[in-house]
Amino acid sequence: MDTLTRIRAFIDVVEAEGFSAAARKVGRSKALLSKYVRELEDDLGALLLNRTTRQFSLTEAGHTYYRTASDILKEIDNLADLVREGSKDLKGRIRVSAPRTFADADIGRSLIDFAAAHPDVTLEIISDDRFVDLVEEGYDVAIRITRLEDSGLIARKLSAFSLIACASPEFLEQHGPITHPSQLAGMPCIVDTNGRTLNNWPFENKDGSVFSVSVHGRLEVNSPLTAMRAAEAGLGVAVLPDFIFKERQDQGKLVPILADYLLTDRGIYAIYPHRRYLPAKVRAFVDFLSQWFKTNP
């Protein structure tokens, strides 16, 4: 029996969280999968799974083996993709993590356009505002809107990105002109809790030095879209992603402020694990997004 077949059976069982669920998913009998896993354990001389009638769990050895075996199989599958990548017919599944803000905004159209252009690729998009662990959670690629930091991941910049401080015309008329970020400490602000700085908003002086202003308000929300609507309603100053602000700019409900003090070191990035053999479908996906943003600045 092929060792790779046994390894795939083990991984299928782990990821489906049981033999019955794995059998339904891969179209093989529960007995056959059980046989493959038992043979793998015999070869290794170690128990990988704890089995009872009601519970299923990995042993310590099983955890270690699963992580390493998953990486090995991905490399084998990716190598096969690399050999086939001369073909224009991309196939398979791409698991993508993207912020809700990205997926729900106009720029989320880039994901839909890719799916339309590649009908044989299944695009699984998980909208999540947290920074997922790509390797541990099994993602092929993540879209991140942030200042790029050093990591063991590969990043490709898709587009420049900036934040825009803004408020409604009525709010500005009531609170007077806002000419310096320090003024925000004494007036209502809308805090988007998705941001890493929370209510300590960073700004940049003309000499490049960075400083922060502690802000407060009656609304804290983990949604730039809700923060935008609150600012339009006159509840305070909001700091919004530029692509969110520009969608409503023509309506005149928000006025940009403090443009000379906002940080400019942000970007929209495609992040993916460092792999020796990057799957052709992932490379095509990232290439498509890069070109999409060039065509739709």
Secondary structure, DSSP 4 states (H G I P E B T S, - for coil): --HHHHHHHHHHHHHHTSHHHHHHHHT--HHHHHHHHHHHHHHHTS--EEE-SS-EEE-HHHHHHHHHHHHHHHHHHHHHHHHHTTSS---EEEEEEE-HHHHHSGGGHHHHHHHHH-TTEEEEEEE-SS---HHHHT-SEEEEEE-----SEEEEEEEEE-EEEEE-HHHHHHH----SGGGGGGSEEEEETTSTTTTEEEEE-TTS-EEEEE-EEEEEES-HHHHHHHHHTTS-EEEEEHHHHHHHGGGTS-EEE-GGGS---EEEEEEEE--SS--HHHHHHHHHHHHHHHH--
